Amino acid sequence: MEKTQLTGRIVTPDDPDYELARTNNNLSFPKFPKILVFCRNVGDVVNALKWVQENRVPFRIRSGRHSYENFSLVTGGLVIDISEMNAITYDQENMTVKIEAGANLGLVYPRLWEHRTTIPAGTESSVGLVGLSLGGGIGMLSRLFGLTCDNLLELEIVTASGQRDAKLIRANTQHYSDLFWACRGGGGENFGIVTSLSYKVHRISKVSIFSITWGWEDLEAVFDTWQNWAPHTDLRLTSQIELRAKDANEILAKGEFVGTASSLRALVRPLTDIGSPTKIVVKEVPYIKAVRFFDEPSGNLPAHRKRSGSFLKRPFPAEAIKTMKHFLENAPNENAAVWNQALGGATRQISPSETAFYYRNAIIAQEYKSTWSHSTEEPQNIRWIEELRKALSKYTNGDYVNWPDRLIKDWPTTYYGKNLKRLQAIKKAYDPSNLFRFPQSIPLPSDHNKR
Ligand SMILES: Cc1cc2nc3c(=O)[nH]c(=O)nc-3n(C[C@H](O)[C@H](O)[C@H](O)COP(=O)(O)OP(=O)(O)OC[C@H]3O[C@@H](n4cnc5c(N)ncnc54)[C@H](O)[C@@H]3O)c2cc1C
């Protein structure tokens, strides 16, 4: 049998652009692949998948490079990078868009804006649409239009059944509907290599945005007000609040409302009335300006990071807020923070079993995060995140699979809750030899029993 050759743009450690090619958004947990292949079409993807099977080489799939734990990299193996496959085909008549899986949000939003449309997706422009969609996809239009995966109509994915093959499947609610179910919340790299995603689009023109800033002393009152308001307010309004380390002396709430600035001013009154805000901004802007407003430059640049997360199904009692405050008073540096995004609205109108995204009943997604500049600071930052997550765990549920944390022991149940069993059955049907595996890939049913 003729041996398959890798096709596409190939980068190896001897090439001058190797460092750039291998570097992900998180500079911690670095990995040193033997080869990176930048695929340019489905043929390159199929060849790469056949090649790893024939040569028994470990591999990972990569798009936007934002995996918190660098699960899209592997030392000594092949990285199948699809970021150069990023064409966007807009269908005006049907209000749909087909996007090659390598596109990041920085490409997607401006392209859809040309048609005054959008899809609900994340905030940072360098985040890959595919990783975001496969795990769910939370953003500033979630409460109005749902998660990114709720707007997915179809995807194309190259799977391998264990016969040293690779075939392209088109999955939607009619065909391969079980795989389509799993790809809406089951996370990346579990079933195959996604090559394109099709979504319904929504009309959008002007929106209103707000940002309100307070000092440290208002933390408890502000968080309590926000958590009781943000998940239940008008569903056209999605907001977030960041509680920063005490030294940063900043509590910052931001939000996006599909409506007028005067309506938004009235809606945010519970926030403007609490504590002593140091800055209040409420304004109406073209939607694309709002996209830029939420796109933090610091998130797009590679840095040393540790992040983890959880969901809240009900508001925190006073003692949980005090716990957060205590940790933020004793943070390893001023970049450490607890970040919260309001859910509810459209994200909750779908049942936990309708897609693989399990935490439909959550009111808030909560993220613990820290960034530092020197690798010697890593241990205390990781310890802080883990101790904080554990201290709050009696008030929280699970974790978002797109915020993976390799220190969570029972990660399959933590990410997937009661959807785990069905995901494992689908894994067995489409990847019986467990070709697609990484430290937190969905285990085959037999492997999970051994755990
Ligand atoms: C700065 C920052 C901002 C973020 N903002 C948001 C946000 O606003 N909302 C939100 O919901 N999440 C957000 N996230 C989390 C983000 O959704 C996840 O990190 C997501 O997995 C990133 O996907 P990626 O393609 O960029 O990353 P990658 O590292 O390329 O991939 C992530 C995972 O998907 C797999 N994968 C990549 N391409 C494919 C493919 N073609 N087929 C199958 N599997 C594939 C990878 O193997 C890996 O396991 C953010 C993360 C960061 C670091």
The ligand as a MOL file (V3000), in Angstrom:
LIG
                    3D

  0  0  0     0  0            999 V3000
M  V30 BEGIN CTAB
M  V30 COUNTS 53 58 0 0 0
M  V30 BEGIN ATOM
M  V30 1 C -8.1810 35.0730 25.9690 0
M  V30 2 C -9.3250 34.1010 25.8940 0
M  V30 3 C -10.6190 34.5920 25.7040 0
M  V30 4 C -11.7050 33.7080 25.6500 0
M  V30 5 N -12.9750 34.2040 25.4860 0
M  V30 6 C -14.0350 33.3540 25.4590 0
M  V30 7 C -15.3720 33.8320 25.3120 0
M  V30 8 O -15.6140 35.0340 25.1910 0
M  V30 9 N -16.3860 32.9380 25.3180 0
M  V30 10 C -16.1680 31.5900 25.4460 0
M  V30 11 O -17.1360 30.8240 25.4340 0
M  V30 12 N -14.9130 31.1120 25.5610 0
M  V30 13 C -13.8380 31.9470 25.5720 0
M  V30 14 N -12.5800 31.4440 25.7160 0
M  V30 15 C -12.3940 29.9970 25.8010 0
M  V30 16 C -12.3760 29.4240 24.3730 0
M  V30 17 O -13.7180 29.1890 23.9640 0
M  V30 18 C -11.6360 28.0810 24.3520 0
M  V30 19 O -10.3230 28.2990 24.7420 0
M  V30 20 C -11.6950 27.4460 22.9560 0
M  V30 21 O -11.4280 26.0800 23.0700 0
M  V30 22 C -10.6790 28.0810 22.0300 0
M  V30 23 O -10.6840 27.4890 20.7650 0
M  V30 24 P -9.4480 27.7670 19.7800 0
M  V30 25 O -9.8080 27.2030 18.4710 0
M  V30 26 O -9.0490 29.1980 19.8630 0
M  V30 27 O -8.2480 26.9970 20.5050 0
M  V30 28 P -7.3430 25.7360 20.1440 0
M  V30 29 O -6.3100 25.7130 21.2260 0
M  V30 30 O -6.8480 25.7930 18.7550 0
M  V30 31 O -8.3640 24.5410 20.2990 0
M  V30 32 C -9.1250 24.3440 21.4600 0
M  V30 33 C -9.5790 22.8800 21.5250 0
M  V30 34 O -10.3360 22.5660 20.3490 0
M  V30 35 C -9.6780 21.5610 19.5690 0
M  V30 36 N -9.7920 21.9110 18.1520 0
M  V30 37 C -9.2250 22.9630 17.5190 0
M  V30 38 N -9.5600 22.9470 16.2180 0
M  V30 39 C -10.3600 21.8680 16.0290 0
M  V30 40 C -11.0220 21.3160 14.9020 0
M  V30 41 N -10.9110 21.8810 13.6950 0
M  V30 42 N -11.7520 20.1880 15.0590 0
M  V30 43 C -11.8740 19.6050 16.2710 0
M  V30 44 N -11.2580 20.0670 17.3850 0
M  V30 45 C -10.5080 21.2050 17.2630 0
M  V30 46 C -8.2410 21.5690 20.0630 0
M  V30 47 O -7.6040 20.3360 19.8430 0
M  V30 48 C -8.3900 21.9190 21.5260 0
M  V30 49 O -8.7190 20.7710 22.2940 0
M  V30 50 C -11.4740 32.3070 25.7610 0
M  V30 51 C -10.1730 31.8340 25.9130 0
M  V30 52 C -9.1020 32.7110 25.9970 0
M  V30 53 C -7.7090 32.1680 26.1870 0
M  V30 END ATOM
M  V30 BEGIN BOND
M  V30 1 1 1 2
M  V30 2 1 2 3
M  V30 3 2 2 52
M  V30 4 2 3 4
M  V30 5 1 4 5
M  V30 6 1 4 50
M  V30 7 2 5 6
M  V30 8 1 6 7
M  V30 9 1 6 13
M  V30 10 2 7 8
M  V30 11 1 7 9
M  V30 12 1 9 10
M  V30 13 2 10 11
M  V30 14 1 10 12
M  V30 15 2 12 13
M  V30 16 1 13 14
M  V30 17 1 14 15
M  V30 18 1 14 50
M  V30 19 1 15 16
M  V30 20 1 16 17
M  V30 21 1 16 18
M  V30 22 1 18 19
M  V30 23 1 18 20
M  V30 24 1 20 21
M  V30 25 1 20 22
M  V30 26 1 22 23
M  V30 27 1 23 24
M  V30 28 2 24 25
M  V30 29 1 24 26
M  V30 30 1 24 27
M  V30 31 1 27 28
M  V30 32 2 28 29
M  V30 33 1 28 30
M  V30 34 1 28 31
M  V30 35 1 31 32
M  V30 36 1 32 33
M  V30 37 1 33 34
M  V30 38 1 33 48
M  V30 39 1 34 35
M  V30 40 1 35 36
M  V30 41 1 35 46
M  V30 42 1 36 37
M  V30 43 1 36 45
M  V30 44 2 37 38
M  V30 45 1 38 39
M  V30 46 1 39 40
M  V30 47 2 39 45
M  V30 48 1 40 41
M  V30 49 2 40 42
M  V30 50 1 42 43
M  V30 51 2 43 44
M  V30 52 1 44 45
M  V30 53 1 46 47
M  V30 54 1 46 48
M  V30 55 1 48 49
M  V30 56 2 50 51
M  V30 57 1 51 52
M  V30 58 1 52 53
M  V30 END BOND
M  V30 END CTAB
M  END
